[in-house]
Amino acid sequence: MDVPVRGSPENADHKRRPWRFHRFVPGLFLAVVLVVGACGSSGPTPTSTPAGASAPAGASAPVASPSSASATPAATPSVSPGASGPIASLAAPTPETSRTAHIPVVTCPTTFGLPDETMAPVPSTMTATVSTAVAAQVAFYSNGTRTLLGPKGWHCEAAVGVDGSSSMTITPPGQATPTGSPPPDHQAVTAYTGGACVGCIATMACGLFPEAWKLFDQPGSSCPTTSPAGELISRPVPRSAVFEDPPGVAGTGEPSGGRYRALGLLVFDPGTGAAGSGTDFPSALKITCTLPAAMDQVCDEIVEGAH
C-alpha cells in the first residue's frame, strides 16, 4: 500500500509548491493500494460507523505526501463561521521563506491485521521544503508505507487492518496514547483512511461531502455527522476540504472541541466501482492537527503536506 509521502530521500529532486491550501491534489490518494477484506477485521476504528455498517479493520492512517511547502502568498477571501463551498477559503497566513531541509525519520510502531504483514524499510532522513523555524521543530514518522510530519520527539503508533483501513496517531511524551480518536483537549496529529470498509468511508466523509452517504444505501439512515456552526471550511479543489475547528468547536477534526484549534484535511473520492471489481474503489482520508497556538505554523505545514 505505497502512498506518496510529504518528503523524500535526500537524493530526490524537489520542486517548490504553490502557497498552502491552494494545491491539494486528491488524485494522489488514489494511488493507495487497498487491501480488500471484510470490514469487521481487527484494528482501531477511524470513526463511528452507522447502524448496519461494518466497522473498519483498522483506523485509517493516511500518509502525508512529500510535496514541498511554499512561501508564495495568494489572496483569498475570509470566511464566516460555518461557510463552505467552492468560494469559501481560510484566511491567508503570513508567507515565510522556505528552504530544503533534512528532516529525521522516526520509525512508527505498527500493528498489522494480517499475520504475515511486516513493516517496510524506513529511511533515516528525508527532505522537505519548509521554513527554518518549522524544520527545527518537526520529524517524519513512518512505518515504511505511511509517513506523516509531526512535532519532533513525540510518540507515534499506527495500525493497518486486513481491509486496508489504517490509522496513525502522534502524541507528545507524557500524554496517554489513546486507543481510538484522542480526547478533545489532547495535542495530537492524526491520520485515518477507510480502506475497503464502505460504511467507514461514508461516515468519515458525509459531513463535508453529503454525496458520500449514497455509498451506504440503507433505508431510513442518515449521515451521523454535520459541519457545526463555527467550523471554517475551504474547498481548494474538487473532492477535498480543508477544515478549521476553533477552540471549543467540536467538528470534523479528530480530535476537536477542546482547548486547541483543530486544523485538517478531508479528501473523498466516490470511485467508480465496488470492492474486488478491479476498478476505482471509493476512498476517504482525514488528517487533523491540534497543537498550541505557538505551533500553528507547524500544523499549517503538516496539513499543507498532506496531498
N, C-alpha and C positions, 0 to 999 in steps of 0.2 A: 504494500500500500504506500508506494512512494508518492510524496507530495512535495511541490516546491517549497522551500523554506526561506524565511527572511534572513538572508545571509548566505555566504558561500565560502568554500575553502579559500585559503589565502591566494591561490594562483588563479582564481576565477576572474573573468572580466566583469567590470562594473559599469553601469550606466546610471546617471543621475535621474531620479524620478521626479515628476512634477509635484507641486505642492500638495500637502496632505489633504485627504478626503476627496480628492478630485480625480483619482485614477484607480479606484478599486476595480479589480478585474475578476469578477466572479467566475469567469470561464476557467481560471486556473484551478479552481477547486474541483472541476470535473475530472481532473487528472487523477483523483483518488481512485485507487482500485479497490472497490468494495468487496469484502468477503461475504458472500451471500449465505445466510443461515437463518435459523429460527430466531424470532425476535425475543424469545424468552431465554436467551443464552445468559451465562453468568457474566457479571461485571457490574459496574456502577451505573446508575440511571442518570442520563443527562438532563432530563426534565420529566415532569409528571406526564403520564400517558393517559389518554381519555379512556372512559369505560369501554371495555371490549377490545382495546388496542393492546398489542404485545409490548412488553417492556423491552428496552434496548439491552443488547447483550453487554454493552459497556458504555459508560458515559462517553460522549463524543469528545475527542480531543483533536481539533484541527491543528494544522501546523501553520505557524506564521511563515509567510513567504519571504524569500531572500531579497526582495526588491529593496532598493536603497531609498533613504528618506530624502526630501528635497527642501531647499531653503527658498524656493521661489514663491512669493505670495500670490494669491489670486483673490480678487474682490468677490465677496459673497454676501448676500443679504442675511440679516439676522432673522431668527425665527422665534415666534412667541411660543410659550409652553404648549405642548400638545400638537403643534403643527407638524404636518407631514406631507409627502408628495414630492413630485419631481422638482418643484421650485423651492422647497424648504432646504435650509442649509444651516449648519452650525456657524457661529461667528469665527472669522479667520484669526488664527493665532499669530503672534508676532514672529516673523521669519527670523531664522538664525542660521549662521554659517555652519555647513555640514562638511565632513571630510570622511574619507575611507578609514575606518578604524579596525584594528584586530581585536575581536571580541572572544573571550574564552568560552568554551562549550562545556557544560556540566551534564554528565550522564543522568538521565531521569529514570529512577527505578520504575519498572513497568510490570503490571500483572496482565498476562495473556489468557484469553478464554480457550484457545486451542493449546492442548498439552505439548505439541511439538513445535510451537512457535517460539522463536528466540529473538533477542534484540539484535538489530543490525549494527554494524560498526559506527562509532561516533567519533568525529574528528576532534582534535584538541582545541582548535581555534577556527573561527570563521570571520569573514569581514563583512561589514555593513557601513553604509554611508549615513552617519548620524552626527549630531552636534558633539563638540568636545565634551560638554557638560554631561550629556547623556551617556556617551561612551564610557565614562568613568564610573557610571552607576549601574551598568547592566551586564548580563551574561546571557548566552543562549542556553536553553535547557532542551535536551534532545534524547530520544530513545532510538535514534537511527532512522526512523521513518517519519517522526513528527518533531518539529523544532519550534520553540516559542521563545521570544525575547522576554526577559523578566529582570527584576532587580537583582543585583549581584549578592551572593551569599545567602540566598533564600533556599527553601526546601521544595523539592519537586516530586510529585507522584503522578503516575499515569496508568491507564488501563485500556486494553484493546479487547473487545468482545468477539465472539465467534461470528456475529453478523456484520462485523466491520465497524460497529459503533465504537467510539473511543472518547477518552477524557484526559485532560492534563490540568493539574492544579499546582500552582506555585504560591507558596505562602512564606511569611517571614519566620525566622527562627524564634522559638519560644511560643508561637501560636499553634494551637492544636490543629492537626491536619484533619479536615472534615471527611466524612465517609461519602457525602454527597455534595450538593452545592454549599459553599461556605455560608455561614450566618451573615445577616445584613451588615453588621458592624466590623466584619473582618476585612483586613487587607488581603488582596489576592489577585492573581492573574489566572483566569480560567479559559479553557477551550473545550468545546463539545461538538461532536458530529453525530448524526443519527444512523449512520451505516445503512443497513438494509431493512431497518425497522420503520415501516411506513407511518405507523401511528406516532412514533417518536419524532419523525421529521415533520409531520403535520402539526403536532403540538408545539414543537420548538419554533416553527416559522409563522403560524397563523396569526399571531398577534400583530405582526407588521406586514404580513403577506396573507390576507384573508383567503386568497385562492388556494393556499396550501391545504386548507381544511377539506377541499374536494378530494384529496388523496385518501382521506379517511371517511369513506362513504357509509355512514350508518344513520338510519332514520332517527330523527329526534335529537341527534347530538349536535353540539355547537362548540366552537373554539373556546377553550377554557382560559385563554389569556387575552388581554387587551392592552393597548398603549394608554397609560394613565395620563390625566391632566398633569402637566409639569414636565413630562418627558419630551426632550427635543430630538427630532429625527431629521436626517438629511438622506437623500437618495441620489448619490453621485452618479450611478449608472443603474440600468435595469437589473433587478434581482439582487440588489444589495442595499443595505440600510445601515447608516452609522447612527447610533443612538447615544444619548446622554441623559442619565437619570441623576438629577441633582441630589444632594444630601437629603434624606428623608423621603424621597420618591421611590417607591417600590415599583419598578418597571421591568423592562426586558432584561436588564443586567442580571447576571448570576455570579456574585450577589448584587443586590441593590436595596435601597430603602434605609440604609444605615447612615453613619456619620460621614462617609466618603462619597464623592462623586463616582458614579459608575459610567465609564466610557467604553463603548464596544462596537462590534460589527456583527451584523447578521446577514448571511448570504443564503438565498434559497433558489434552487433550480427545480422546476417541476418535472424535468426529464421528459422522455418520450416513450418509455417502455416500463415494463414491470420487472421485478426481481427474477433473475435467471433467464430473461428474454434475450440477453446479449446486446440490448440497446441501451440508450442513455437512461439511467435509473435516477429517480428523484434524490436530491441531496440537500442537506442543510448544515450550516456551520455557524457557530456563535462563539465569539471571543469577548471577554469582559475584563476590564482592569479597574480595580478600586485601590487607590493609593492616596496618601495625604496630599493636601493641596500643594505642598512644596515639591512634590514629584509629579505634578500634572504633565510636565513635558515628557517624562518617561512613559506615561500612559499614552500620550499622543503618538510617540514613536512605535509603541507596541501595536496599537490599533492600525496605524498607518502601514505597518509592515505586513499586516495580515491579508495580503492579496497576491 
